[in-house]
Amino acid sequence: MSIRVGPDGLPRCAWVGDDPEYRRYHDEEWGRPLHGDRALFEKMSLESFQAGLSWITILRKRPRFREAFAGFDPAQIARFDAAEVDRLMTDSGIIRNRAKILATIGNAHLVLDMPAGELDSLMWSFAPPAGPRPASLADVPATTPESEAMSRELRRRGFRFVGPTTMYALMQSAGMVDDHVEGCHRAA
């Protein structure tokens, strides 16, 4: 099943299920073009924390992530020291994974080293041309040549937790690709 009709009568991509927050995210955010270094840094960070977990877990924790990580302001995060890492490791409102916390701090340093707008330009440079709409969820890939290339380039620059599957999820959520399946009310 690739489409599921919600309690409001709207057909949506079946992965949404019945969770109201997932419906809101699907309808208002997922697949809509997102620009800006800070917004994309947040998306990259949250997608990195999601690796190995469900997105709804991250979505529910996103408000606390934003508080704990200073609104995903790279300049503030880059100043996080060992005491901040220890504080984050005790914060049950986020995912307490030391490697991912340290990667977020390191990635913030790398964003600061880039000229303003470069992260946005870099990430969007990997957006593929629009292709055929997926007919079903089975047609939605986990990675693409573009997400693999984005991952390679980010890793080359020193970014961490930016594997090709994570970067494809970012491309979907940031609207670089539109994977709303045929029949979904959000399908363009």
C-alpha positions in Angstrom: 0.0 0.0 0.0 1.5 3.3 -1.1 -1.4 5.7 -0.3 -3.3 6.0 2.9 -6.4 8.1 3.4 -6.2 10.1 6.6 -9.0 10.9 9.0 -9.4 14.2 7.2 -10.2 12.3 3.9 -6.9 13.3 2.2 -4.8 10.7 0.5 -1.2 10.7 1.7 2.0 8.7 1.2 1.4 5.6 3.3 4.5 6.1 5.5 2.6 8.9 7.3 0.3 6.6 9.1 -2.1 8.0 11.6 0.2 10.2 13.7 -1.0 13.9 13.6 2.5 15.3 13.8 3.6 13.0 10.9 0.6 14.3 8.9 1.5 17.9 9.6 5.2 17.3 8.7 4.2 15.5 5.5 1.7 18.2 4.5 3.6 21.3 5.5 7.4 20.4 5.3 8.4 17.2 3.6 9.3 17.8 0.0 9.0 21.6 0.1 12.2 23.4 -1.0 14.2 24.5 2.0 17.0 27.0 1.6 19.5 28.7 3.9 22.7 27.6 5.5 21.3 27.4 9.0 18.1 25.6 7.9 20.0 23.1 5.9 22.6 22.7 8.8 19.6 21.9 11.1 18.2 19.4 8.6 21.6 17.8 8.1 22.1 17.5 11.9 18.6 16.1 12.6 18.9 13.6 9.7 22.3 12.5 11.2 20.7 11.9 14.6 18.0 10.0 12.8 20.4 7.4 11.4 19.3 4.0 12.8 16.1 5.4 14.3 12.6 6.4 13.0 12.0 9.9 11.7 9.0 10.3 14.0 11.3 9.9 17.0 13.4 12.9 15.8 10.3 14.9 14.8 8.9 14.5 18.3 12.2 15.6 19.8 12.9 18.4 17.4 11.7 21.2 19.7 14.1 20.0 22.4 16.9 19.5 19.9 16.5 23.1 18.8 16.7 24.3 22.4 19.7 22.1 23.3 21.6 23.0 20.1 21.0 26.8 20.3 18.6 26.9 17.4 21.1 25.1 15.3 23.2 28.3 15.0 26.5 27.1 13.8 28.4 29.9 15.5 27.0 29.0 18.9 27.4 25.3 18.5 31.0 25.7 17.4 31.7 27.1 20.9 30.3 24.0 22.6 33.0 22.5 24.8 33.4 19.3 26.8 31.0 20.5 29.5 28.4 21.2 26.8 28.9 17.7 25.4 28.4 16.3 29.0 25.3 18.4 29.4 23.9 17.1 26.1 24.7 13.5 27.1 22.4 13.9 30.1 19.5 15.5 28.1 16.8 12.8 27.7 14.9 15.2 25.3 17.4 14.5 22.6 19.2 11.4 21.2 22.2 11.0 23.5 24.8 9.7 21.1 28.3 11.1 21.8 29.6 10.5 18.3 26.6 12.3 16.7 26.8 15.2 19.2 30.5 15.6 18.4 29.8 15.3 14.7 27.2 18.1 15.0 29.8 20.3 16.7 32.5 19.5 14.2 30.1 20.1 11.3 29.2 23.5 12.8 32.9 24.4 12.6 33.0 23.4 9.0 29.8 25.5 8.1 31.5 28.5 9.8 34.5 28.0 7.6 32.4 28.3 4.5 31.4 31.7 3.0 27.7 32.6 3.7 25.4 30.7 1.4 27.9 28.1 0.3 26.3 25.2 2.2 23.0 26.0 0.6 24.6 26.3 -2.9 26.7 23.1 -2.4 23.8 21.0 -1.2 21.4 22.2 -3.9 24.0 21.6 -6.6 23.3 17.9 -6.1 19.6 18.2 -6.7 18.7 16.1 -9.7 16.4 17.2 -12.4 12.8 16.3 -11.8 12.1 12.8 -12.8 9.0 10.7 -13.0 6.9 10.6 -9.9 7.2 7.4 -7.9 4.1 5.2 -8.6 4.5 3.4 -5.3 6.7 3.4 -2.2 8.6 0.5 -3.8 9.8 3.0 -6.4 11.4 5.3 -3.9 15.1 4.7 -3.6 17.2 4.7 -0.4 20.1 6.4 -2.3 20.8 7.9 -5.7 23.9 8.8 -7.6 23.3 12.4 -6.5 23.0 11.5 -2.8 26.1 9.4 -3.1 28.0 12.4 -4.7 26.7 14.8 -2.1 27.9 12.4 0.6 31.3 12.0 -0.9 31.8 15.8 -1.3 30.6 16.6 2.3 32.9 13.8 3.6 35.8 15.2 1.5 35.2 18.5 3.3 35.3 16.8 6.7 31.6 16.5 7.5 30.5 13.4 9.5 27.4 11.3 9.7 26.5 12.3 6.1 26.2 9.0 4.4 24.4 8.6 1.1 21.1 7.2 2.7 21.1 10.1 5.2 21.7 12.6 2.4 18.9 11.2 0.3 16.6 11.5 3.3 17.8 15.2 3.5 17.2 15.7 -0.2 13.6 14.4 0.2 12.8 16.4 3.3 14.4 19.6 1.9 12.6 19.3 -1.4 15.6 18.6 -3.6 13.6 15.7 -4.8 9.8 15.2 -4.7 9.0 11.6 -3.7 5.3 12.1 -2.9 3.8 9.0 -4.6 1.1 9.1 -7.3 -2.2 9.7 -5.7 -0.9 11.7 -2.7 -2.6 15.0 -2.3 0.8 16.7 -2.1 2.0 15.2 -5.4 2.7 18.1 -7.8 
